[in-house]
Amino acid sequence: MADHQTAGRGSGDRQWLSPPRTGICLSFVLIPSFKPYQARELTMLVAYSIAVVLRETYGIPAMLKWPNDIMVQGKKIAGVLSEPCVAHDTIRYMVIGMGMNVHTRQFPPELKDIATSLHREGGGPFDRIDLIADCLKRIEQDYAGYGAKGSLEHIIPAYDALLIHRNQQIRLVTRTHDQGVLSKGINRHGELQVQDLDGSIRSISLGAVSVRGAFKYWQW
């Protein structure tokens, strides 16, 4: 844990703002015996666990933006990044980092319309150590459930219910394409199911695309 970071990193190597005494900057290590493709599932599982804690314990109406962002009222409040170490087609360990805006009152102009904090959404005060303990307890519980199932199948309905862009028109943006599709939900391996204009359904793998809202960018 750190009180703050001077070079915090968010999704896509974007900067993560983390001033002193305002947020949660935390990394922890998992040592699973899973296949490399399961790294994305574990990342999504942690994001889901955090969203559930914010909703059930703190009354914050947290939602999920596929694959690993936690949103409140259309603004990002927390995110999860993971870095797996793979050897011989097996994950030796994973470093998972979580960042959460807790006491932040003001954001710089470039972030004020796309970022928020627990303080701004739920009043408070919030104890960061209690928040961390609550999140880690839930992550441990969901991680055990994942280990028993070997996939995200057991949380698909609950995850989809929190998906901020489910059954909404979104844009999938890659280096070569920018396409409008209908977001449907996830499958047992955490891939996003989307419907093309011709009605066909396809699966989008984590990291293959950026998911952006049709009328505003969700990702930052």
Buried (B, 14 or more C-beta within 10 A) or exposed (E): EEEEBEEBBBBEEEEBBBBEEBBBBBBBEBEBEBEEEBBBBBBBBBBBBBBBBBBEBBEBEBBBBBBBBBBBEBBBBBBBBBEBEBEEEBBEEBEBBBBBBBBBEEBEEEBEEBBBBBBBBBEEEBEBEEBBEBBBEBBEEBBEEBEEEBBBEBBBEEBBEBBBBBEEEBBBBEEEEEEEBBBBBBBBBBBBBBBEEEEEEEBBEBEEBBBBBEEEEBBB
